[in-house]
């Protein structure tokens, strides 16, 4: 190799080294600086100017700051969130708070911080994941005897402080996120149920042991001559019976029930009686009653007929007829409240009740036209139509 070639080779190596150093220097300049979080807001553009220091899991938020463009990980209370980096920029990061990120409600030692990791480092921001306010979906039974157990169903029952009926504090027996049990006072009480937790309170829209909208309860006459019902031979059990929930009730307790759609011993009915129900369309009302199914129920139905404005509206109550109870049959844990949308009662033409105040008759008939029933033990009470 002559000197000229050696010179060219050396020059090429120097140029390559220079280019490499120059490229490396440019890359160093492109690395993000240390990230910083200066603000958190909702993604909703109508609320873009608002700043947040707390939000519920599941909320869609924007993390604002500097040097966020190379974000690699985002944490809420040390729980990692997934995100789409393409939706962000150097100053904004769009992220949904994970629905199952821990809150103080489930872990008192949570960090209450957002943490962002980028290629340039790590930034934290004080931020509280607040638990949702309690949600009350209903009572297992809206009628509970003095000293009995009130079962409250719902969600977000975190750190429950009190359960009250009216102003009366109840003894809390147990709590889970979705259910509370409490002991009713020794004396009879009827009022709104209120649940108070660390993150808010909620109350029923009705009174436990309430009398609103009652049609038949076997205690207050539903005829003009003072009888509990107008006709039908279904047995009425005295209020002194150990299984009574709120006075007298009707029970069918029988074996070898024949396959028939009608039997007088399984029916009770009123006759053109003014129940003094509040006016309003079916869409604004619910039909409720308590039932106690003491053994697995797998066939038959309670056919409930309401007459309003001279037209009959019918609903078949057969809760066993679902995949949930195919194998085991339907059975309650003592008395349970059935809640049926009044709009589910249909006329022969498919119509619904136009005005609840026009309701003038109630007939309840048990039967099984398709198959004989080996054994049935079912009780019912407190038929009523109430506002939602």
C-alpha positions in Angstrom: 0.0 0.0 0.0 1.5 3.3 -1.0 1.4 6.5 1.1 -1.5 8.0 -0.8 -3.7 5.0 0.0 -2.7 5.1 3.6 -3.6 8.7 3.8 -7.0 8.1 2.2 -7.7 5.3 4.7 -6.7 7.4 7.7 -8.7 10.3 6.4 -11.8 8.1 6.0 -11.5 6.7 9.6 -11.2 10.2 11.0 -14.3 11.4 9.1 -16.2 8.3 10.3 -15.1 8.9 13.9 -16.2 12.6 13.6 -19.5 11.7 12.2 -20.1 9.1 15.0 -19.2 11.7 17.6 -21.5 14.2 16.0 -24.4 11.8 15.8 -23.8 10.8 19.5 -23.9 14.4 20.5 -27.2 15.0 18.6 -28.7 11.9 20.4 -27.6 13.3 23.7 -29.4 16.5 22.9 -32.6 14.6 22.0 -32.9 12.8 25.4 -35.7 14.3 27.5 -34.9 16.4 30.4 -36.2 15.5 33.8 -40.0 15.2 33.7 -42.3 17.4 35.8 -46.1 17.2 36.5 -47.7 20.6 37.0 -51.4 19.9 36.7 -54.1 17.2 36.2 -57.4 17.9 34.6 -60.3 16.0 33.0 -60.2 15.2 29.3 -63.6 16.7 28.9 -63.0 19.9 26.8 -65.8 21.8 28.6 -63.8 21.3 31.9 -60.4 21.7 30.4 -59.6 24.7 32.7 -60.3 22.8 35.9 -57.5 21.3 38.0 -58.0 18.0 39.9 -56.4 16.7 43.0 -58.6 13.7 43.2 -60.7 11.4 40.9 -62.3 8.0 40.9 -60.7 5.0 39.3 -62.0 4.7 35.7 -61.8 8.4 35.1 -60.1 9.7 31.9 -57.7 12.4 32.7 -54.9 14.6 31.2 -51.5 14.8 33.1 -49.8 18.1 32.2 -46.2 19.1 32.7 -42.9 19.1 30.9 -40.7 16.5 29.3 -43.5 13.9 29.2 -42.9 12.9 25.5 -40.8 9.8 26.2 -43.1 8.4 28.9 -42.6 4.7 29.6 -44.8 4.0 32.6 -47.6 5.7 34.6 -48.6 4.6 38.1 -51.6 5.5 40.3 -51.0 4.6 43.9 -48.2 2.3 42.6 -50.6 0.5 40.3 -49.5 0.6 36.7 -51.8 2.0 34.1 -52.0 1.2 30.4 -52.0 4.2 28.0 -51.5 5.1 24.4 -48.3 7.2 24.1 -49.4 8.4 20.7 -52.2 10.4 22.3 -49.7 12.4 24.4 -47.1 15.1 23.7 -44.2 16.6 25.6 -46.6 18.6 27.8 -49.7 16.4 27.9 -50.4 12.7 28.7 -53.9 11.2 28.3 -54.5 8.2 30.5 -57.4 6.4 32.1 -57.0 5.7 35.8 -57.3 1.9 36.1 -60.6 0.8 37.4 -59.0 -1.6 39.9 -56.3 0.8 41.2 -56.3 0.8 45.0 -58.0 3.6 47.0 -57.9 4.4 50.6 -61.1 2.4 51.0 -59.3 -0.8 50.4 -55.8 0.1 51.5 -55.3 2.8 54.1 -51.5 3.0 53.2 -51.8 3.9 49.6 -49.3 6.6 48.4 -51.9 9.0 47.0 -49.6 9.8 44.2 -49.3 9.7 40.4 -45.9 8.6 39.2 -44.6 9.0 35.7 -41.4 7.4 34.4 -39.8 8.7 31.2 -36.3 8.3 29.6 -35.3 11.5 31.4 -36.3 10.3 34.9 -39.3 10.1 37.3 -41.9 12.6 38.4 -44.6 12.3 41.1 -47.7 14.3 41.9 -50.0 14.3 44.9 -53.3 12.9 43.8 -56.1 11.0 45.7 -58.0 8.2 44.2 -61.4 8.7 45.7 -63.8 5.8 46.2 -67.3 6.1 44.7 -70.2 7.1 46.9 -72.2 4.1 48.2 -74.9 2.7 45.9 -78.0 1.1 47.3 -79.8 -1.3 45.0 -82.4 -2.6 47.4 -83.2 -4.5 50.6 -83.4 -8.3 50.5 -86.7 -7.8 52.3 -88.4 -4.5 52.7 -90.3 -6.0 55.7 -88.3 -7.0 58.7 -89.6 -8.0 62.1 -88.4 -6.2 65.3 -85.1 -7.7 66.3 -84.7 -9.2 62.8 -81.9 -8.9 60.3 -82.0 -6.1 57.7 -80.0 -7.0 54.6 -78.9 -4.1 52.4 -77.7 -4.8 48.9 -75.6 -2.4 46.7 -72.0 -1.5 45.9 -69.1 0.6 47.2 -70.0 0.0 50.8 -66.5 1.1 52.1 -65.8 2.0 55.7 -69.4 2.1 56.7 -70.0 4.4 59.7 -73.7 3.9 60.4 -77.0 2.3 59.3 -80.1 4.1 60.4 -83.9 3.6 60.1 -85.1 7.1 60.4 -83.1 8.5 63.3 -82.5 5.1 64.9 -79.0 3.7 64.7 -78.9 0.0 64.0 -76.3 -2.5 65.2 -74.1 -3.4 62.1 -73.6 -7.1 62.0 -71.5 -7.5 58.9 -70.3 -5.5 55.9 -68.8 -6.4 52.5 -68.4 -4.1 49.5 -71.8 -5.2 48.1 -73.9 -6.1 51.2 -74.5 -4.9 54.8 -76.5 -6.7 57.5 -77.8 -4.9 60.5 -80.1 -5.7 63.4 -83.5 -4.0 63.6 -84.5 -2.5 67.0 -86.6 -4.5 69.4 -89.6 -2.3 68.8 -91.4 -2.0 65.5 -90.2 0.8 63.3 -91.0 2.0 59.8 -88.9 4.7 58.1 -86.2 5.4 55.4 -83.0 3.4 55.6 -79.8 5.5 55.5 -76.3 4.1 55.0 -73.4 6.4 55.8 -69.8 5.6 54.7 -66.5 7.4 54.6 -67.1 8.4 51.0 -70.7 9.5 51.2 -74.2 8.4 52.2 -77.2 6.9 50.4 -80.8 6.2 51.5 -83.8 4.2 50.3 -86.6 5.9 48.4 -89.1 4.0 50.5 -89.7 3.1 54.1 -88.8 -0.3 55.5 -92.1 -1.9 56.8 -93.9 0.9 54.8 -97.6 0.9 54.0 -97.5 3.0 50.8 -99.6 1.7 47.9 -100.8 -1.4 49.6 -103.5 -3.5 47.9 -103.6 -6.8 49.8 -101.7 -7.6 53.0 -104.4 -9.8 54.7 -104.5 -7.4 57.7 -106.2 -4.4 56.3 -109.5 -5.3 54.6 -109.6 -5.1 50.8 -113.4 -5.3 50.6 -116.2 -2.9 51.5 -117.5 -5.5 54.0 -114.3 -5.9 56.0 -112.9 -9.2 54.6 -109.2 -9.6 53.8 -110.0 -10.5 50.2 -113.2 -10.9 48.2 -112.9 -14.5 47.0 -110.6 -17.5 46.6 -109.7 -20.3 49.0 -106.0 -19.8 49.4 -105.2 -20.3 53.1 -104.5 -17.2 55.2 -102.1 -17.9 58.1 -102.5 -16.0 61.4 -100.1 -13.3 62.4 -99.1 -15.4 65.4 -97.4 -17.9 63.1 -93.7 -18.1 63.7 -93.0 -17.4 60.0 -95.1 -14.3 59.8 -93.3 -11.2 58.5 -95.8 -8.4 59.2 -99.1 -9.9 60.3 -101.2 -12.5 58.5 -100.1 -13.9 55.2 -101.1 -16.6 52.6 -99.3 -19.9 52.2 -99.6 -22.9 49.9 -97.9 -25.8 51.6 -98.8 -29.0 49.8 -97.5 -32.2 48.2 -98.7 -33.8 44.9 -100.1 -30.7 43.4 -101.9 -31.8 40.2 -101.2 -30.4 36.7 -103.9 -27.7 36.6 -104.0 -24.1 35.7 -106.6 -23.3 38.3 -107.6 -24.4 41.8 -109.7 -22.4 44.2 -107.4 -23.4 47.1 -104.6 -21.6 45.3 -106.3 -18.3 44.6 -107.2 -15.0 46.4 -108.7 -12.0 44.8 -110.3 -8.6 45.5 -113.5 -7.2 43.8 -113.8 -3.7 42.5 -112.1 -2.0 45.5 -110.7 1.5 45.6 -107.0 1.1 46.7 -106.5 4.8 46.7 -103.3 4.5 44.7 -101.5 7.6 43.5 -102.1 8.6 39.8 -99.3 7.9 37.4 -98.5 5.7 34.4 -97.0 2.2 34.7 -93.5 3.5 33.7 -93.4 5.4 37.0 -94.4 2.6 39.3 -93.3 -0.8 40.6 -95.3 -3.8 41.8 -93.8 -5.3 45.0 -94.6 -8.2 47.4 -92.8 -10.3 49.9 -92.4 -14.1 49.2 -90.9 -16.9 51.2 -90.1 -20.0 49.2 -89.1 -22.5 51.8 -88.0 -25.4 49.5 -86.7 -25.5 45.9 -89.3 -24.4 43.4 -89.0 -25.8 39.9 -92.4 -25.6 38.3 -95.6 -23.6 38.3 -96.2 -19.9 38.6 -98.1 -17.1 40.4 -100.2 -15.5 37.8 -100.9 -12.0 39.0 -103.7 -10.1 37.4 -104.4 -6.4 37.9 -107.5 -4.8 36.6 -107.3 -1.1 35.7 -109.9 0.9 33.8 -111.9 -2.3 33.1 -108.9 -4.0 31.4 -106.9 -6.9 32.8 -103.1 -6.8 32.9 -101.2 -10.0 33.7 -97.7 -11.0 34.9 -96.4 -14.5 35.5 -94.1 -14.7 38.5 -91.8 -17.8 38.1 -88.3 -16.8 39.2 -87.2 -20.5 39.0 -87.5 -20.3 35.2 -83.9 -19.1 34.5 -80.6 -20.7 33.8 -79.5 -19.6 37.3 -81.9 -22.0 39.0 -82.3 -24.8 36.4 -80.4 -27.3 38.5 -81.2 -26.2 42.1 -84.6 -24.6 41.8 -85.5 -21.2 43.3 -85.5 -20.8 47.1 -85.3 -17.7 49.3 -83.5 -17.2 52.6 -86.6 -16.4 54.5 -88.8 -13.5 53.2 -87.6 -11.7 50.1 -89.1 -8.7 48.3 -90.1 -9.2 44.6 -89.7 -6.0 42.6 -91.5 -6.0 39.2 -91.7 -3.1 36.9 -95.4 -2.3 36.6 -94.9 -1.9 32.8 -94.2 -5.7 32.7 -97.9 -6.3 33.3 -99.5 -6.5 29.9 -103.0 -6.6 28.5 -104.1 -9.2 25.9 -103.1 -6.6 23.2 -99.8 -5.8 24.8 -100.8 -2.5 26.5 -99.7 -1.3 29.9 -101.5 0.5 32.7 -102.2 4.1 31.8 -103.1 5.4 35.3 -102.4 3.5 38.5 -105.2 5.3 40.3 -107.6 3.4 38.1 -106.5 0.0 39.5 -109.6 -1.7 40.9 -108.8 -5.3 41.4 -106.0 -7.8 42.2 -106.1 -11.5 41.6 -103.2 -13.9 42.5 -103.5 -17.5 41.3 -101.0 -20.2 41.7 -100.9 -23.2 39.2 -99.1 -25.5 37.0 -100.9 -26.5 33.8 -97.9 -28.3 32.3 -96.6 -30.7 35.0 -97.6 -32.0 38.5 -95.6 -30.5 41.4 -94.3 -33.1 43.9 -94.1 -30.5 46.7 -94.5 -26.7 47.1 -94.1 -24.5 50.2 -94.5 -20.9 49.3 -95.8 -17.9 51.2 -96.8 -14.3 50.0 -97.7 -11.0 51.6 -97.9 -7.2 51.2 -98.9 -6.8 47.6 -98.5 -3.1 46.6 -97.9 -0.6 43.8 -95.5 2.1 44.7 -93.6 5.0 43.0 -90.0 4.2 41.9 
